[in-house]
Structure formats: C-alpha cells, structure tokens
Amino acid sequence: MQDEPRPDELIKAVADFLRDHIAPQITGHAAFKLRVGINALDLVTRQLTLADDSDAAELAGLRKLLGTEGSLRELNALLSERIASGAMDLSTPGLQHHLWQTTLAKLAVDQPNYASYRRELGQK
C-alpha cells in the first residue's frame, strides 16, 4: 500500500490549483485549453474514485444476466453478441435494468453535472 496522498488526491489538487489560481489569470484560447485540461483531470479523478465499484457492479450484473462467468470485457462482448443476434432484447428480464444502471454509473464518471443525469438522481 502506498502512503498518502493517493493519486486521485494529487490529481484533484492539481486541478483545483489550476482552476482557482491559474484560470482567473488567463483569457482567450489559452483559457479554453486550460479548462479542457482541468476537465480531463477532473474526469481522471472520478475514474480513479468510482470506476472500481461501478465495474464490480457491472460485472455482477452481467454474470447474473448472462448466467456465465468471464471478465468484464468478455461478458460485455457476449451481451453485445446476444443483443445483435436478437437472442436478447429489452423484453429480456433484467436487461433494461442492467443497461440503465450501467449507463448511470458511466455518467457518474463522465458527466456528473449533465442535467438529465442529475434529474434521474433527483438532484438539482
């Protein structure tokens, strides 16, 4: 186990420093590029803090839905094959729920401030 600070804490600290101390001093295209960089750092922070739990939940859901073992990548490929072949569709018990939960977990990492996502969570 590594000592503190964790990688997500370091990345967040850099993003906060750039956002709070550097961004106010920059304008124009350089400010836009800086915001893109800050957003990327924020995304990596969320990936580091949320991805393990959401991947585990997705894997458990896939195992239950498909009734087989495998890696997350393998089971997602199998699910895709079954959907593409027509063997599974939204009438398949559990599929719609699994897809919705997986989508919400991905949005929590990628776009947590997306208005429709926040509305689904009951947030403003």
C-alpha positions in Angstrom: 0.0 0.0 0.0 1.3 3.4 -0.9 1.4 6.3 1.6 -0.8 9.4 1.3 -1.6 11.3 -0.8 -3.4 8.9 -3.2 -3.2 9.5 -7.0 -6.8 10.8 -7.1 -6.0 13.3 -4.3 -2.9 14.5 -6.2 -4.7 15.0 -9.4 -7.6 16.8 -7.7 -5.1 19.1 -6.0 -3.5 20.0 -9.4 -7.0 20.6 -11.0 -8.1 22.7 -8.1 -4.9 24.8 -8.2 -5.2 25.4 -11.9 -8.9 26.2 -11.6 -8.6 28.5 -8.6 -5.2 30.2 -9.2 -4.2 30.0 -12.8 -7.5 30.1 -14.7 -8.6 33.5 -13.4 -5.4 35.0 -14.9 -5.8 33.5 -18.4 -8.1 34.6 -21.2 -9.0 33.7 -24.7 -8.0 30.4 -26.4 -5.4 29.7 -23.7 -8.2 29.8 -21.1 -10.3 27.4 -23.2 -7.3 25.0 -23.4 -6.8 25.2 -19.7 -10.5 24.4 -19.0 -10.2 21.4 -21.3 -7.1 20.2 -19.3 -8.9 20.8 -15.9 -11.9 18.9 -17.2 -9.6 16.0 -18.2 -8.0 16.0 -14.7 -11.5 16.0 -13.1 -12.5 13.1 -15.3 -9.4 11.1 -14.3 -10.1 11.8 -10.6 -13.7 10.5 -10.9 -12.4 7.4 -12.8 -9.9 6.6 -10.1 -12.5 7.0 -7.3 -15.6 5.5 -8.9 -14.5 3.0 -11.6 -13.7 0.0 -9.4 -17.1 0.0 -7.7 -19.0 0.6 -10.9 -17.0 -2.0 -12.8 -17.7 -4.6 -10.0 -21.4 -3.8 -10.1 -21.5 -4.1 -13.9 -19.6 -7.4 -13.8 -22.0 -8.8 -11.1 -25.0 -7.7 -13.2 -23.6 -9.2 -16.4 -22.9 -12.5 -14.6 -26.4 -12.7 -13.3 -28.0 -11.6 -16.6 -25.9 -13.9 -18.8 -25.6 -16.8 -16.3 -21.9 -17.3 -17.0 -18.5 -16.3 -15.8 -15.9 -14.2 -17.6 -14.1 -10.8 -17.5 -16.0 -7.6 -17.8 -14.7 -7.2 -21.4 -15.7 -10.8 -22.3 -19.2 -10.6 -20.8 -19.9 -7.2 -22.4 -18.9 -8.7 -25.8 -21.2 -11.7 -25.1 -24.0 -9.4 -24.2 -23.4 -7.3 -27.4 -23.5 -10.5 -29.5 -26.7 -11.7 -27.9 -28.4 -8.3 -28.5 -27.1 -8.1 -32.1 -28.3 -11.6 -32.8 -31.8 -11.0 -31.3 -31.3 -13.6 -28.6 -31.8 -10.8 -26.0 -33.8 -7.6 -26.2 -35.5 -5.1 -23.8 -38.1 -7.7 -23.0 -35.4 -10.0 -21.6 -35.8 -9.9 -17.8 -33.2 -7.8 -16.2 -31.6 -6.4 -19.4 -33.2 -3.0 -19.3 -32.3 -2.5 -15.6 -28.7 -3.6 -16.2 -28.3 -1.2 -19.2 -29.8 1.7 -17.2 -27.7 1.1 -14.1 -24.6 0.8 -16.2 -25.4 4.0 -18.1 -25.9 5.9 -14.8 -22.6 4.6 -13.5 -20.8 5.7 -16.6 -22.4 9.2 -16.4 -21.3 9.5 -12.8 -17.8 9.3 -14.1 -18.1 11.1 -17.4 -20.7 13.7 -17.0 -21.9 14.0 -13.4 -23.3 17.5 -14.0 -25.3 16.5 -17.0 -28.8 17.9 -16.4 -30.7 14.7 -17.3 -28.4 12.6 -15.2 -29.0 14.8 -12.2 -32.7 14.8 -12.8 -32.7 11.0 -12.8 -30.9 11.0 -9.4 -33.4 13.6 -8.1 -30.8 16.3 -7.8 -31.0 19.9 -9.0 
